[in-house]
Amino acid sequence: MPQNVNFPPEHLEGGEIPLVPIRPEDGVVFTQTPGQLGQIRVSFSAAPNITWWKGLEVKIRDGDVVAVLETHDASRGPVSIVLNTSERDVSNLHIRLLKAMMFGVHTAVYDLPNLGPKVGKNLSFRWIRD
């Protein structure tokens, strides 16, 4: 079962902020900057020392996957998706972070709920420690 993680407070916009609480062996930093009205841009990347598969899914609360962003080996991103908020109710969307674990099984490890407050923002996630 993925661990719930909250987005950092809005007033910390601009710099890289570690996501908490997460497992001690993991390090994921989050950056939020102003974006386009009516859109949420989500970017995902991995630091040079991260080689095992990592993934980010944008999911609807009922479980359907809207988008998948991945890194693996030398392909570390950044990779991005733009969600047009006029096309869907973003309060039902959440972000799920995944990683390859034993035997390379892609495993959901972290959930960030409710993208509603993130309309008009660029969200960047960078996996820096594993």
HELIX and SHEET records of a PDB file:
HELIX    1   1 GLU A   10  LEU A   12  5                                   3    
HELIX    2   2 THR A   85  GLU A   87  5                                   3    
HELIX    3   3 VAL A   90  ASN A   92  5                                   3    
HELIX    4   4 MET A  102  GLY A  104  5                                   3    
HELIX    5   5 GLY A  116  LYS A  118  5                                   3    
SHEET    1   A 5 GLN A   3  ASN A   4  0                                        
SHEET    2   A 5 HIS A 106  LEU A 112  1                                        
SHEET    3   A 5 LEU A  93  ALA A 100 -1                                        
SHEET    4   A 5 LYS A  54  ILE A  60 -1                                        
SHEET    5   A 5 VAL A  65  THR A  71 -1                                        
SHEET    1   B 5 ILE A  17  PRO A  18  0                                        
SHEET    2   B 5 GLY A  27  PRO A  34 -1                                        
SHEET    3   B 5 LYS A 121  ARG A 129 -1                                        
SHEET    4   B 5 GLN A  39  ALA A  46  1                                        
SHEET    5   B 5 VAL A  79  ASN A  84 -1                                        
END                                                                             
